C-alpha cells in the first residue's frame, strides 16, 4: 500500500521507519509521474513488510523536495533512517526498479 505523506509526517513515516522507505517525489501535472504510479503501486504489494512505499507531492512539499535536491520528477529515493541510499530519476520500468530495490534491501 502506498501512503501519501507531507512534511508534517515525514519524520514519523521516513526518518523513524524501522524498514527502508522508497519515496516517490511526484506532481499531479507530470505525465511520467502518472505513468509511474501504477508500477509503484504494484511494487508496494510485492515488497510489503520489506520496504515502505510513500509518495510526496513536490508542489505541496517544496522544502522536502529541496532537502533531497529533487531536480527532475518522478524521482524515486530509497532511504534508510531518513538518509538517501539511492535514487532513480525519470520513468523506469518495473524490472529496473526491482533490480535497484533488491540490491539495497
C-alpha positions as CSV (number, residue, x, y, z in Angstrom):
1,X,0.0,0.0,0.0
2,X,1.3,3.5,-0.9
3,X,0.9,6.3,1.6
4,X,0.8,9.9,0.6
5,X,2.8,11.9,3.2
6,X,3.9,15.5,3.7
7,X,6.5,17.4,5.7
8,X,4.3,17.1,8.8
9,X,4.5,13.3,9.0
10,X,7.9,12.9,7.2
11,X,9.9,12.2,10.4
12,X,7.4,9.6,11.6
13,X,7.0,7.8,8.3
14,X,10.5,8.0,6.9
15,X,13.2,9.0,9.4
16,X,11.8,6.9,12.2
17,X,10.8,3.9,10.0
18,X,12.2,0.6,11.0
19,X,12.2,-0.6,7.4
20,X,13.8,1.2,4.4
21,X,11.5,3.6,2.6
22,X,11.1,4.4,-1.1
23,X,9.8,7.8,-1.7
24,X,8.1,8.8,-5.0
25,X,8.5,12.5,-5.5
26,X,5.9,13.5,-8.0
27,X,3.5,16.2,-9.2
28,X,-0.1,15.9,-10.4
29,X,0.7,17.6,-13.7
30,X,3.7,15.3,-14.5
31,X,2.9,12.8,-17.2
32,X,5.8,10.4,-16.5
33,X,4.7,10.5,-12.8
34,X,1.2,9.4,-13.8
35,X,2.9,6.5,-15.8
36,X,5.0,5.6,-12.8
37,X,2.0,5.5,-10.3
38,X,0.6,2.0,-11.2
39,X,4.1,0.5,-11.3
40,X,4.9,2.0,-7.9
41,X,1.5,0.7,-6.5
42,X,2.1,-2.8,-7.9
43,X,5.6,-3.0,-6.4
44,X,4.3,-1.8,-3.0
45,X,2.3,-5.1,-2.8
46,X,5.3,-7.2,-3.8
47,X,7.6,-5.7,-1.1
48,X,5.1,-5.5,1.7
49,X,6.9,-5.7,5.1
50,X,10.3,-5.3,3.5
51,X,10.1,-1.7,2.1
52,X,7.6,1.1,2.9
53,X,6.3,3.0,-0.2
54,X,5.4,6.7,0.2
55,X,4.5,9.5,-2.2
56,X,5.4,13.2,-1.7
57,X,3.8,15.9,-3.9
58,X,6.7,18.3,-4.8
59,X,4.3,21.2,-5.4
60,X,2.9,20.9,-1.9
61,X,6.2,20.0,-0.2
62,X,8.8,22.1,-1.8
63,X,11.0,22.1,1.3
64,X,11.3,18.3,1.3
65,X,12.0,18.3,-2.4
66,X,14.7,20.8,-1.8
67,X,16.2,18.8,1.1
68,X,16.5,15.8,-1.2
69,X,17.8,18.0,-4.1
70,X,15.0,16.9,-6.4
71,X,15.6,18.4,-9.8
72,X,13.6,16.1,-12.0
73,X,10.4,14.0,-11.4
74,X,9.4,11.4,-11.0
75,X,12.3,10.7,-8.6
76,X,12.3,7.6,-6.5
77,X,14.5,7.9,-3.5
78,X,15.4,5.0,-1.3
79,X,16.1,6.0,2.2
80,X,17.2,4.3,5.4
81,X,16.6,6.2,8.6
82,X,15.8,9.3,6.5
83,X,19.2,9.2,4.7
84,X,19.2,8.6,0.9
85,X,21.0,5.5,-0.2
86,X,20.0,5.5,-3.9
87,X,17.6,7.1,-6.4
88,X,16.1,6.7,-9.8
89,X,15.1,9.8,-11.7
90,X,12.6,9.7,-14.5
91,X,10.2,6.9,-15.5
92,X,11.7,3.5,-15.1
93,X,10.2,0.1,-15.9
94,X,9.2,-2.3,-13.2
95,X,12.2,-4.6,-13.6
96,X,14.7,-1.7,-13.3
97,X,13.1,-0.6,-10.1
98,X,13.0,-4.1,-8.7
99,X,16.7,-4.6,-9.5
100,X,17.6,-1.4,-7.6
101,X,15.4,-2.3,-4.6
102,X,16.8,-5.9,-4.5
103,X,20.4,-4.6,-4.4
104,X,19.6,-2.5,-1.4
105,X,17.3,-4.5,0.9
